[in-house]
């Protein structure tokens, strides 16, 4: 487990994958898996079971995780492009 080069709350750019080139704010870092959850990116659908709050169940969309090697700080990205 290496030290992550990004921090929670930081704006990042995705370098590889289906979300390549998109920006978002880091919501959570998962250091054990070397992954991060970025706001509005890698949206996945999860099925929720029926419960008292949701008697019919639901399909919920939420952010999935992205490996930290595919992320770069937006500040570094902008400096590199300039």
C-alpha positions as CSV (number, residue, x, y, z in Angstrom):
1,X,0.0,0.0,0.0
2,X,1.7,3.2,-1.3
3,X,1.0,6.7,-0.1
4,X,-1.8,8.3,-2.2
5,X,-0.7,11.4,-4.1
6,X,-4.2,12.8,-3.9
7,X,-6.2,14.0,-0.9
8,X,-9.9,14.1,0.1
9,X,-11.6,17.3,-1.2
10,X,-9.0,17.9,-3.9
11,X,-10.0,18.4,-7.6
12,X,-8.6,15.7,-9.9
13,X,-8.5,14.8,-13.6
14,X,-9.0,11.2,-14.8
15,X,-6.1,10.0,-16.9
16,X,-7.4,6.7,-18.2
17,X,-10.5,4.7,-18.7
18,X,-14.0,5.5,-19.8
19,X,-14.1,8.8,-17.8
20,X,-10.7,10.0,-19.3
21,X,-10.4,13.8,-19.2
22,X,-13.2,14.4,-16.8
23,X,-12.8,16.4,-13.5
24,X,-14.3,15.9,-10.1
25,X,-13.7,16.4,-6.4
26,X,-12.4,13.4,-4.3
27,X,-15.1,12.3,-1.8
28,X,-13.2,9.4,-0.2
29,X,-9.8,7.7,-0.4
30,X,-9.7,3.9,0.0
31,X,-6.0,3.3,1.0
32,X,-6.2,-0.5,1.4
33,X,-7.4,-0.8,-2.2
34,X,-5.4,2.2,-3.6
35,X,-8.7,3.6,-5.0
36,X,-10.6,6.9,-4.7
37,X,-14.3,7.8,-5.0
38,X,-14.7,10.9,-7.2
39,X,-17.8,13.0,-7.2
40,X,-20.0,12.4,-10.3
41,X,-17.7,9.9,-12.0
42,X,-17.8,6.2,-12.6
43,X,-21.5,6.1,-11.8
44,X,-22.8,2.6,-11.0
45,X,-26.2,1.2,-10.3
46,X,-26.9,-0.8,-7.2
47,X,-30.1,-2.6,-6.4
48,X,-31.6,-2.1,-2.9
49,X,-33.7,-4.7,-1.2
50,X,-37.3,-4.0,-0.1
51,X,-37.5,-2.5,3.3
52,X,-40.0,-0.5,5.4
53,X,-38.6,2.8,4.0
54,X,-38.7,1.5,0.4
55,X,-41.5,-1.0,0.1
56,X,-40.9,-1.5,-3.6
57,X,-37.0,-1.6,-3.4
58,X,-35.0,0.7,-5.6
59,X,-32.2,1.0,-8.1
60,X,-29.7,3.6,-6.8
61,X,-27.0,5.3,-8.8
62,X,-23.8,6.1,-6.9
63,X,-20.1,6.8,-7.5
64,X,-17.8,3.9,-8.1
65,X,-14.1,3.9,-7.2
66,X,-11.2,4.7,-9.5
67,X,-7.6,3.5,-9.1
68,X,-5.3,6.3,-7.9
69,X,-2.8,5.6,-10.7
70,X,-5.5,6.9,-13.1
71,X,-6.0,10.2,-11.3
72,X,-3.9,13.4,-11.3
73,X,-4.3,16.6,-9.3
74,X,-6.1,19.2,-11.5
75,X,-3.6,21.8,-10.3
76,X,-0.7,19.7,-11.7
77,X,-2.7,18.9,-14.9
78,X,-3.3,22.6,-15.6
79,X,0.4,23.5,-14.9
80,X,1.5,20.7,-17.3
81,X,-0.9,22.0,-20.0
82,X,0.3,25.7,-19.7
